[in-house]
């Protein structure tokens, strides 16, 4: 995501987010909005774009892992379990239906 040629945010869609649940895919990863642009629902826009890309690729559900509680839930993500990273830490795993007829919060 850019503003006047400056990168202000990003998100990715990957096959695995270094978490123990190799059976789940795709994963939304690296959601980031520059501090000065937060509070403008830009994260929501990036989540919608990632979900649309996943849908175009034939996936009905997307996943993400995070330590944040409360942010993704307001955009329709549901906590499903904890996952474990190769370096020993854990993160919460969320899923969301990515069909366009189910817009985010």
Buried (B, 14 or more C-beta within 10 A) or exposed (E): BEEEEEEBBBBBBEEBBBBBBEEBBBBBBEBBBBEEBEEEBBBBBBBBBBBBBBBEEEBEBBBBBBEEEEEBBEBBBEEEEEBBEEEEEBBBBBBBBBEEEEEBE
